[in-house]
Amino acid sequence: MSARVLPFAVALAAMAMVPLFSTSPFYVNLTSQVAIAAIGALGLNVLVGHAGLNSLGFAVFPGLTAYLVAWLSTVGGIDPVAAALFALGGTMMVSALFALVALRTTGLGFVMITMALCQIVWGAAYRWTSVTGGDNGLSGVPRPGGAWLPLEKPEYFLWLCLIVLALALIQLGRFFDSPLGVALRGTRDQPRRMGAVGYDVWRIRFVAWMLAAAWGAAAGLLYAWYHQFVSPHMMAVTASAEVLLMVVAGGAGTLAGPLIGAALVVLLKNLASIWIDRWVMLLGFTFVVIVLLMPDGIVPGFSRLTAWLKRLRPTPAPKLVPRERADG
Amino acid sequence: MAEPALRIDGLTKQFGGLPAVADVSLDIMPGERHLLLGPNGAGKTTLFNLICGDLTPTGGSIRLFGSELVGLPPRKRTGHGLARTYQILTLFPHETLCRNVMLALNGLRRDKWRAWAPFGADAALRSEALAILDRVKLADLADRPVSQTAYGDRRRLEIAMALALDPRVLLLDEPLAGLSRDERVMVQELLANLPEEMTVVLIEHDMDVALAFAERITLLHHGRVVTTGSRADIAADPRTREVYLGA
């Protein structure tokens, strides 16, 4: 196992062992939430970190999948696994259509258009009460599985989430190092040059968009199964902003960043709220500190810190060799 | 007479009411070394941007070995054998010199869509890139990130990026800008050693180098062609002095 893979393997193994050490399902469920958030943040990182496209409407991908699977498996009465496949496929189709609109822009235009697209779907979920249940959402979403795979048990569900997270890390880790991944960062840094040497900048961005949508959809599916309930709030602007916060705080463009950012946000949200009523203030304060001390995020911040500490350590003085021996 | 490598016919580009390039017609033959001359604002770089597709002309046509380029996106023009360098460095600062060239090499290949195998492990691509870096005398810096190289090295990498496309027509936009004397000599040698069959169009303000390199010269002023001719013709033409000195 290479040195690059090891930290991820250790982190995932530690998360998988939470059920062995915790008697209450609280911490097991909390770990599942971290894993689900991390999958979504990894997806958004493709756009923010590698394509240079800052989206403030990422929640539309998980939102679409969650609503589709919830509706199909409750009102539609379809088997949860089949509903999941239809939901993922439907999300990818809608995402492809959204790409035609969103990828006409970059920069601030892209921020606004992605937010607007997410607002459209949020509005439908909120107002189209006869189908979506409006503000009440859809509840009673069944998890798949059965006697042979009891996914209703927190630990089994956590392990499912961790398998999906591992797949996301492997796929994205390979992608970022691949010719296409390097080309994607090329379109971020020098789109004009990329066109001039023969790359189709739009199509590369489209692939990045669909990849982000796919992992967003996977996170949305697990989200719907985890809560067994969906509501319009998961597509609110604050939900999209929260994922963006995870990516930026952890370190956009790194593989570990979204994972760490997701853990930070989910843990602060859930643990701090036990002790402090005004936990949102604490969250805000934490991010102010991160942005001030580590403007590129936690992962790049720490690698700079370790490099700085290495330089700080005095280098050993060169050994003095007596002249006669140095000659021989 | 043979078909020109680049035939520009009645090319016009208006920015608002201002014509940046006005009714430019120009034939450049295969293997020719052609210099575009003119004071700042004459429309030289705008002409390059029109040829490579960064700008859309208001009117006129651009033919590369007989095929029309107007209406094609830049990447398709590259596929027809066109490459350019930029006056303002346009490189990938986070990547090494070698990976910059590898990225350019991949531009016209199907391998660029591969999303699983690592980019750095492609040994054949890497050795190709090293051969190109060797041509611009940068092979020893191959694994250094662009952000840690000197300006002169980046200027030569800019040329290497275009050479990686193995172009039939190469547009060079001020390849000597900001270089030291030694570096100028190096780039001058590099230009002299370009394949004979490659057509080269050059924008350059260093007259010693430019005049030594170019066989034919086009003088542009206010977006119009003042005159086109051989080195001697242009040097003898009183309008050259007029454009440059305003006399």
Interface residues (C-beta under 8 A of the other chain):
Chain A: R174 F175 D177 S178 P179 L180 G181 V182 A183 R185 G186 D189 Q190 R192 R193 M194 G195 A196 V197 G198 Y199 D200 V201 V207
Chain B: C52 G53 D54 P73 P74 R75 T78 G79 A83 R84 Y86 T90 L91 F92 P93 H94 E95 R99 L103 A104 N106 G107 L108 D111 K112 W113 R114 A115 W116 A117 P118 F119 G120 D122 M161 A164 L165
